[in-house]
Each structure stands twice: as structure tokens, then as C-alpha cells.
Amino acid sequence: MFSIGDFARLGLVSVRMLRHYDALGLLRPAQVDPSTGYRLYQAAQLSRLNRIVAIKDLGFTLEQVRAILDDKVSADELHGMVRLRRAQLEAQISADLARLRGVEARLRTIETEGHMKTDEVVLKKVAPVTVAELSARAASYDSEDISPVIQPLYGQLCERLEAAGVAIAGPGIAYYLPEDDGSVMVHAAFPVATGPRPDLDFQVVALPGIDTAATIIHHGAMEDVGSTFQTLAHWIEENGHRSLSLAREVYLHCPDDVAEWVTELQIEVAPA
């Protein structure tokens, strides 16, 4: 038998925590000395202590820990819980990092205010083009909602084009169609020479041209596109136009280093 202090040291927990577990009925002492009231523990109880700490550290409350232990959770079940919790934590970390990158990008946009070169905007006609595409719904036009949707689409589309033997005939194009509920249909496309075929697992559509598009070239990662969009917005307003659509993105140059990307933004406009 071990005193509460010795058992705490062997179990790598505090005496205070063992007393708390005792009060909650999670881990009772094997014996309590009737004359001194000292708690005594057996080595076999380290097994239950290990499970309590492991399950608690997965994010469960102590009441939930009790319920899980009452079901006599096995080592294999604990491993499964760990794998699930790891996936949840990794997803949370990824989301937090994406949010941090978004804040940093917004700060860089703020730093460019007052230094916008609106003379870089070009008004032009955009020709129609036949494209192969995949589409999916994003919750909103916010970059945090768009990026996780559009990135996998391009990977899937490239794989399907290669499997179908369909050659890409130009740079990638992304366009967005708003829905009534505030969500956005995201379209990832590549120009192709082929027409529609029933055996394809992607769509081939005629992407309409734009009679009058205000366009600008964005250099760098798309997460930093905010300042370029704001330059375009200032030009549209200062030149007496109004926007008629969400922007198309034409990915002119997409090396591995996203800082070297070159993307043309195209917004359909008309006189205000």
C-alpha cells in the first residue's frame, strides 16, 4: 500500500488532484486508516488513474470521465479517442492559423491605404471560353470559406482531366455565383478545346464573355488580394462605374511559391 503522497508521485499527479478525484468518487483510496484518516492506495489503482488523466486531457469533463470509466473503456477504445481528438485539435489549429493569416493579410491591406495605383486598372472586353469545371458551395464569399472549397476542386479537376485525356488550353479560371441564402457557388475551371461528352466526370460549359470588365493584375498569394481588390474598387467608383458581378480570377502564373503568383482579377462593370 502507498500513502497518498507516494501514490501521487508514482502516478505523476498532485495530492490535491487525488483528493479531488476521491471527493468526486472517481478514484477512491483502497483503504482509509481508521485512526489517522490517511488515504492508502494500491499499485493496481494506477491503471484507473492513467485512464482518468488520459480521458480528462482529451477535453472531457470529470463527469464525462466518470461515465466513460463506468463503461470500462479499453486501451483500444482509448487509442480511438486519442486519434479522434488529435484530428479535432489539428483541424482547430489549422483553422486558427488560417484566421491568423487572414488578420495579417488584412493588416497588410491597411498598410497600403493611400498608396493605391489605380492607373494599373484596364477596362477591356473578355471573350467567351469553353471550360471544364468542378463546382461546390461555400458558406460565403469570405476568404475563410472560399479557400477550403476551391483548393481541393482544382486538384480533383486536374486529376480528372488527365484521366479523361482532356488537354488544358489556358490558365485556370475561378468564378463565383452568389446564392439567395448568402452562400456562393465556387467554380474551378480550365479552358479546354473539347465539347461536352457523356463519359466525363466533370462539366464542360461555355463561360460567357464580359462586355466591359475592369481588370487588374495581382502579384503574390491570393490571401493578400485584399489591397488589389480595394485598388479596383477605388477605380470603379472614381470612374463612374458600378460592379455587376463578383470577380473572376484568371491564374496567369502559378509556381510552387505562391508569392510569385500572377492573377488577373476581372469585374464586370457598367456606367453608374
C-alpha positions as CSV (number, residue, x, y, z in Angstrom):
1,M,0.0,0.0,0.0
2,F,1.1,3.5,-0.7
3,S,0.5,6.8,1.1
4,I,-1.4,9.5,-0.9
5,G,1.9,11.4,-1.4
6,D,3.8,8.3,-2.7
7,F,0.9,7.3,-4.9
8,A,0.7,10.9,-6.3
9,R,4.4,10.8,-7.2
10,L,4.2,7.4,-8.8
11,G,1.1,8.5,-10.8
12,L,2.6,11.9,-11.8
13,V,-0.3,13.9,-10.3
14,S,-0.7,16.1,-7.3
15,V,-2.0,15.2,-3.9
16,R,-4.7,17.9,-4.3
17,M,-5.9,16.2,-7.5
18,L,-6.1,12.8,-5.9
19,R,-8.2,14.3,-3.1
20,H,-10.5,15.9,-5.7
21,Y,-10.9,12.6,-7.5
22,D,-11.8,10.9,-4.2
23,A,-14.4,13.6,-3.4
24,L,-16.0,13.1,-6.8
25,G,-15.9,9.3,-6.5
26,L,-13.6,8.9,-9.5
27,L,-10.8,7.2,-7.6
28,R,-11.4,6.2,-4.0
29,P,-8.5,5.1,-1.8
30,A,-8.1,1.4,-1.5
31,Q,-8.2,1.9,2.3
32,V,-8.5,4.7,4.8
33,D,-6.7,4.3,8.1
34,P,-9.5,4.4,10.7
35,S,-7.3,6.0,13.4
36,T,-5.5,8.6,11.3
37,G,-7.8,9.1,8.3
38,Y,-4.8,8.7,6.0
39,R,-5.6,7.5,2.5
40,L,-3.8,4.4,1.2
41,Y,-3.6,3.3,-2.4
42,Q,-2.7,0.1,-4.2
43,A,-0.4,-0.1,-7.3
44,A,-3.3,-1.7,-9.3
45,Q,-5.2,1.7,-9.0
46,L,-2.6,3.4,-11.2
47,S,-4.4,1.8,-14.1
48,R,-7.6,3.7,-13.3
49,L,-5.6,6.9,-12.6
50,N,-4.0,6.6,-16.0
51,R,-7.4,6.4,-17.7
52,I,-8.8,9.3,-15.7
53,V,-5.9,11.6,-16.7
54,A,-5.8,10.5,-20.3
55,I,-9.6,11.0,-20.8
56,K,-9.6,14.3,-19.0
57,D,-6.7,15.6,-21.1
58,L,-8.7,14.7,-24.2
59,G,-11.0,17.6,-23.2
60,F,-13.8,15.7,-21.4
61,T,-15.3,17.0,-18.1
62,L,-14.7,14.9,-15.0
63,E,-18.4,13.9,-15.0
64,Q,-17.9,12.6,-18.6
65,V,-14.8,10.8,-17.5
66,R,-16.8,9.0,-14.8
67,A,-19.4,7.9,-17.3
68,I,-16.7,6.7,-19.7
69,L,-14.9,4.8,-17.0
70,D,-18.1,3.2,-15.8
71,D,-18.4,1.7,-19.3
72,K,-15.0,0.1,-18.7
73,V,-13.2,1.7,-21.6
74,S,-10.5,-0.5,-23.1
75,A,-7.0,0.5,-24.3
76,D,-8.1,0.2,-27.9
77,E,-11.0,2.5,-27.3
78,L,-8.7,5.0,-25.7
79,H,-6.5,4.9,-28.7
80,G,-9.5,5.6,-30.9
81,M,-10.5,8.5,-28.7
82,V,-6.9,9.9,-28.9
83,R,-7.0,9.6,-32.7
84,L,-10.3,11.4,-32.9
85,R,-9.2,14.2,-30.5
86,R,-5.9,14.6,-32.4
87,A,-7.9,15.1,-35.6
88,Q,-10.1,17.7,-33.9
89,L,-7.1,19.5,-32.5
90,E,-5.3,19.5,-35.8
91,A,-8.4,20.9,-37.5
92,Q,-8.7,23.6,-34.8
93,I,-5.0,24.5,-35.2
94,S,-5.4,24.7,-39.0
95,A,-8.4,27.0,-38.6
96,D,-6.7,29.2,-36.1
97,L,-3.6,29.5,-38.4
98,A,-5.8,30.4,-41.3
99,R,-7.6,33.0,-39.3
100,L,-4.2,34.5,-38.2
101,R,-3.1,34.6,-41.8
102,G,-6.3,36.4,-42.7
103,V,-5.7,39.0,-40.0
104,E,-2.1,39.5,-41.2
105,A,-3.3,39.9,-44.8
106,R,-5.9,42.4,-43.6
107,L,-3.2,44.4,-41.8
108,R,-1.1,44.4,-45.0
109,T,-4.1,45.8,-46.8
110,I,-4.5,48.5,-44.3
111,E,-0.8,49.4,-44.7
112,T,-1.4,50.0,-48.4
113,E,-4.2,52.5,-47.9
114,G,-3.4,55.8,-49.6
115,H,-0.8,54.1,-51.9
116,M,-3.2,52.6,-54.5
117,K,-2.1,52.8,-58.1
118,T,-5.5,53.0,-59.9
119,D,-3.7,53.6,-63.2
120,E,-3.0,49.8,-63.2
121,V,-6.7,49.1,-63.9
122,V,-7.5,48.3,-67.5
123,L,-11.0,48.4,-69.0
124,K,-11.5,45.7,-71.6
125,K,-13.7,43.1,-73.2
126,V,-13.3,39.5,-72.1
127,A,-14.0,36.8,-74.8
128,P,-16.2,33.8,-74.0
129,V,-14.4,30.5,-73.5
130,T,-15.2,26.8,-73.2
131,V,-14.1,25.4,-69.8
132,A,-14.0,22.2,-68.0
133,E,-15.1,22.8,-64.4
134,L,-16.0,21.4,-61.0
135,S,-18.1,23.4,-58.6
136,A,-19.0,23.3,-54.9
137,R,-20.8,25.6,-52.4
138,A,-19.0,27.8,-49.9
139,A,-20.8,29.3,-46.9
140,S,-20.0,32.9,-48.0
141,Y,-17.6,34.9,-50.2
142,D,-15.3,35.3,-47.2
143,S,-11.8,34.0,-48.0
144,E,-12.0,31.7,-44.9
145,D,-15.0,30.0,-46.6
146,I,-13.7,30.2,-50.2
147,S,-10.2,28.8,-49.8
148,P,-11.0,25.4,-48.3
149,V,-13.5,24.9,-51.1
150,I,-11.7,26.0,-54.2
151,Q,-8.3,24.5,-53.5
152,P,-9.4,20.8,-53.5
153,L,-11.5,21.5,-56.6
154,Y,-8.5,22.3,-58.7
155,G,-6.6,19.2,-57.5
156,Q,-9.6,17.0,-58.4
157,L,-10.2,18.7,-61.7
158,C,-6.6,18.2,-62.8
159,E,-6.7,14.5,-61.9
160,R,-10.0,14.0,-63.9
161,L,-8.8,16.0,-66.9
162,E,-5.7,13.8,-67.1
163,A,-7.6,10.6,-66.6
164,A,-10.0,11.6,-69.4
165,G,-7.2,12.7,-71.7
166,V,-8.5,16.2,-72.0
167,A,-5.8,18.8,-72.6
168,I,-5.8,22.1,-70.7
169,A,-5.9,25.0,-73.2
170,G,-5.2,28.0,-71.0
171,P,-4.8,29.3,-67.4
172,G,-7.2,28.4,-64.6
173,I,-10.2,30.5,-64.1
174,A,-12.3,30.8,-60.9
175,Y,-15.7,32.4,-60.9
176,Y,-18.3,32.8,-58.2
177,L,-22.1,32.9,-58.3
178,P,-24.0,34.2,-55.3
179,E,-27.0,32.3,-53.9
180,D,-30.1,33.8,-52.3
181,D,-29.2,32.4,-48.9
182,G,-25.8,34.2,-48.9
183,S,-23.8,31.2,-49.9
184,V,-21.6,31.2,-53.0
185,M,-21.2,28.6,-55.8
186,V,-17.5,28.2,-56.4
187,H,-16.5,27.2,-59.9
188,A,-12.9,26.0,-60.6
189,A,-12.3,25.8,-64.3
190,F,-9.7,25.3,-67.1
191,P,-10.2,26.3,-70.7
192,V,-10.4,23.2,-73.0
193,A,-10.9,22.5,-76.7
194,T,-13.2,19.6,-76.2
195,G,-17.0,19.8,-76.2
196,P,-19.4,18.1,-73.7
197,R,-19.1,14.3,-73.5
198,P,-21.4,11.9,-71.6
199,D,-18.4,9.9,-70.2
200,L,-16.8,12.8,-68.4
201,D,-17.0,13.2,-64.6
202,F,-16.8,17.0,-64.8
203,Q,-18.7,19.6,-66.6
204,V,-17.8,21.3,-69.9
205,V,-19.6,24.6,-70.2
206,A,-19.5,27.8,-72.2
207,L,-18.3,30.5,-69.9
208,P,-19.9,33.8,-71.2
209,G,-17.7,36.7,-72.1
210,I,-17.8,40.1,-70.4
211,D,-18.6,43.1,-72.5
212,T,-16.9,45.5,-70.1
213,A,-14.5,44.3,-67.4
214,A,-12.4,46.4,-65.1
215,T,-9.3,44.3,-64.7
216,I,-6.1,44.5,-62.6
217,I,-3.1,42.2,-62.1
218,H,-2.5,40.9,-58.6
219,H,1.1,39.8,-57.8
220,G,1.5,37.3,-54.9
221,A,-0.5,35.0,-52.8
222,M,-4.3,35.2,-53.1
223,E,-4.6,35.7,-49.3
224,D,-3.0,39.1,-49.9
225,V,-5.5,40.0,-52.7
226,G,-7.4,42.5,-50.5
227,S,-5.3,45.5,-51.3
228,T,-5.6,44.8,-55.1
229,F,-9.4,44.5,-54.8
230,Q,-9.5,47.8,-53.0
231,T,-7.5,49.5,-55.7
232,L,-10.0,48.1,-58.2
233,A,-12.9,49.3,-56.1
234,H,-11.5,52.9,-56.0
235,W,-11.0,52.9,-59.7
236,I,-14.6,51.7,-60.4
237,E,-16.0,54.4,-58.1
238,E,-13.7,57.2,-59.3
239,N,-14.5,56.5,-63.0
240,G,-18.3,56.5,-62.6
241,H,-18.9,52.7,-62.9
242,R,-20.7,50.1,-60.8
243,S,-19.8,46.5,-60.4
244,L,-22.2,43.9,-61.8
245,S,-20.6,40.6,-60.6
246,L,-18.2,39.0,-58.2
247,A,-14.7,39.0,-59.6
248,R,-13.3,36.3,-61.9
249,E,-9.8,35.2,-61.1
250,V,-7.5,34.2,-64.0
251,Y,-4.4,32.4,-62.7
252,L,-1.8,33.5,-65.2
253,H,1.2,32.1,-63.4
254,C,1.1,29.7,-60.5
255,P,4.6,28.4,-59.5
256,D,5.1,26.4,-56.3
257,D,6.0,29.6,-54.4
258,V,2.6,31.4,-54.0
259,A,4.5,34.7,-53.5
260,E,5.3,34.5,-57.2
261,W,1.7,34.0,-58.4
262,V,0.3,36.3,-61.0
263,T,-3.5,36.6,-61.1
264,E,-5.8,38.8,-63.2
265,L,-9.0,40.0,-61.5
266,Q,-11.9,40.8,-63.7
267,I,-15.1,42.5,-62.6
268,E,-18.0,43.2,-64.9
269,V,-18.9,46.9,-64.7
270,A,-21.4,49.3,-66.2
271,P,-21.9,53.1,-66.0
272,A,-23.3,54.1,-62.6
